[in-house]
Amino acid sequence: MTVSITVGEAGRRLATARRVLVIGCSGGGKSTLSRMLAAHFGLDYQSIDRDVRWLPGWRERDAAARREILEELVSRERWVMDGSNPSTFDLRVPRADLVIWVRMPRLTCLLGVARRVWRYHGTVRPEMAAGCPEPLPDRSFLDYIWNFERKSAPGFIRMLERHGDGVPLVTLRSRKDTRALLQAAGLEGSTP
């Protein structure tokens, strides 16, 4: 089982963490936070979407290839990994020095997706695989965000409990929490 810690404690732990896993619902700010932490602490930024899941043209890699790539990525010594799929928590969570769950309210996530689409529609955002331009969200994607707490969060919790033996976990429930984490980590003035 993971060990819940405060935002302040998580910020202090970031100074010595070598492997940080950032999880959460789409649109919550995982990728932005991950890139900021990686740049500030000199860690490799790994995006599940870019580096593991997607091929050009929005073609999904097969499960065996994804798992093989992920095994190699988590074996590295220094990283910030952004991506949520709880079916791979068995590989990722035990290797993490800290898990950050960006667990924003649904409206915050929907607004985050709207901003992302506004900024990147038709182009490839930094955390996405080449050849995968940002689409307009479809009903299934919006449904995932709207129902995340009811349908997906329980699976996250089960997998964190199963694979997170002693791993510290901080939950960010608002942009204010994210700013407090950044401040505690020495990134004053940074905004996700």
C-alpha positions, -999 to 999 in steps of 0.1 A, spaced: 0 0 0 12 35 -8 19 59 20 -1 92 18 21 123 24 14 160 25 20 184 -4 48 201 15 65 168 23 62 157 -14 78 190 -25 107 184 -2 111 148 -14 113 159 -50 148 173 -43 162 138 -38 137 117 -59 152 99 -88 120 84 -102 86 103 -101 54 89 -114 26 114 -123 -8 99 -128 -44 113 -131 -73 120 -153 -68 136 -188 -68 174 -187 -57 176 -151 -22 189 -158 -1 158 -155 21 165 -185 27 201 -178 37 193 -142 58 164 -153 78 184 -179 83 212 -153 96 188 -127 119 169 -152 134 202 -164 140 216 -129 154 184 -114 174 172 -144 153 140 -148 143 124 -181 108 131 -191 89 100 -202 54 102 -216 34 70 -218 14 85 -248 45 96 -267 70 69 -258 49 38 -252 14 38 -265 10 56 -298 25 53 -332 20 79 -360 -15 82 -373 -30 73 -338 -22 37 -342 -18 19 -309 12 -3 -303 3 -39 -294 3 -48 -257 34 -69 -257 55 -41 -274 41 -15 -250 51 -37 -220 86 -43 -234 92 -6 -239 78 2 -205 101 -23 -188 131 -7 -204 119 29 -194 112 20 -157 146 3 -154 163 36 -160 177 54 -129 163 90 -133 129 99 -147 96 116 -144 69 95 -160 36 109 -171 8 84 -177 -21 68 -160 -30 33 -172 -33 14 -139 -28 -19 -157 9 -11 -158 12 1 -122 29 -33 -114 59 -21 -133 58 16 -126 47 22 -90 73 -1 -73 101 17 -91 89 52 -82 104 72 -53 72 93 -53 38 90 -69 19 123 -77 -18 118 -83 -32 148 -101 -68 143 -90 -86 174 -102 -123 180 -103 -140 170 -135 -147 206 -146 -110 215 -141 -101 185 -163 -126 194 -190 -113 230 -190 -78 216 -193 -87 196 -223 -105 226 -239 -73 247 -234 -52 219 -248 -74 216 -279 -74 254 -283 -36 255 -282 -27 224 -301 -56 213 -323 -43 199 -356 -7 199 -343 13 175 -322 17 185 -286 51 179 -269 40 148 -249 23 131 -278 39 107 -304 49 121 -338 21 120 -363 -6 122 -337 -21 157 -341 -44 169 -313 -80 160 -323 -113 174 -311 -124 153 -281 -151 127 -289 -179 116 -266 -160 86 -253 -131 108 -242 -154 134 -225 -173 105 -208 -140 92 -194 -133 126 -179 -168 132 -166 -170 97 -150 -133 94 -139 -140 94 -102 -168 69 -103 -154 45 -130 -116 49 -130 -104 62 -97 -114 29 -78 -91 10 -102 -63 34 -95 -67 29 -58 -68 -9 -60 -36 -10 -81 -18 16 -59 -27 -6 -29 -15 -37 -46 18 -24 -60 27 6 -39 42 -11 -8 57 19 11 58 42 -19 49 78 -9 18 92 -26 7 128 -27 -27 137 -41 -32 171 -58 -69 181 -58 -67 216 -70 -44 240 -89 -37 256 -55 -23 222 -44 -1 220 -75 13 255 -69 20 246 -33 39 215 -45 59 236 -69 67 261 -42 77 234 -17 100 219 -44 117 253 -50 99 263 -82 84 295 -69 65 315 -95 61 285 -117 25 279 -129 13 246 -144 
